[in-house]
């Protein structure tokens, strides 16, 4: 049951009549909006402020997502990833370009942590016991967790990175291509072909439909920028070649390049 607003309550919420007092109240409200609760654990802080209405708060805390994952042992990373993943659907379409760029840059950092790679310098993460490509922290006890994390990277994180390759903003697309290329260098050639190669090929073919073998979110391309997307796809395709075997390049990449040499668009050529 709602209580009637008393005169005292109305007076407390009414704007001050003094302009100086009004400005002071306004500054106080702005300060409260920007205040961060440092008593929260990092995970809870990121979950809270990465959804803030204030773009600066979102940007700062999106850039801390990989740090959250680095701060937990491998046995807890799958649970932590599931907590963080609730942020992804909004961040992938964030209205601020810098937030979208920060998000895709963090996705590859998160992916490398999941694979047991120190995303800062490419060295195996702390306490690594086995130095193999993409599996720096794997030991016998955590092998099943590491397998689940790798599957998560390929089936959840990669589609988010891939979807941002068709972002309307060129800088976001470039950040996405850098992220995917960086991840590709830590995957096997077969994984690159199965999980990554469809993205540049979809750009080249002006695909308007979901890409095969890749889960949601769906990849869409704006009709108004198809030419730019296709030209971007060619460059990205060349970058991915570094992570493919010679046979894959000959069988898949070269035929597409041959077709593109006579493309109607000078940008694509």
Number of C-alpha atoms within 10 A of each C-alpha: 3 4 5 7 8 9 8 9 10 10 10 10 8 9 14 14 8 9 10 10 12 13 13 13 14 13 12 11 12 11 11 10 13 12 10 13 11 8 8 11 10 17 18 15 17 23 19 17 20 26 18 16 10 12 16 16 20 24 23 15 22 26 21 18 22 22 15 20 24 19 12 11 11 22 14 12 21 18 11 15 18 11 13 18 12 11 17 16 11 12 22 19 13 17 11 13 16 15 25 26 24 21 30 31 22 21 25 25 25 24 26 26 27 31 29 29 26 21 22 10 8 12 13 23 21 12 10 17 14 13 15 13 14 24 24 24 25 22 14 8 9 13 15 13 18 25 15 14 21 21 14 18 22 19 16 17 19 22 22 24 27 26 20 25 32 29 22 15 13 15 15 23 25 18 20 29 28 19 22 25 21 18 23 24 16 19 19 15 18 14 15 23 20 14 20 24 21 18 26 25 20 22 26 23 14 19 16 14 11 14 17 11 10 20 16 12 17 14 23 19 20 14 10 9 12 17 19 17 27 24 20 22 25 21 13 24 24 14 17 23 19 14 23 22 15 12 9 15 17 12 11 13 20 12 11 16 17 10 10 18 12 11 12 10 13 11 13 20 13
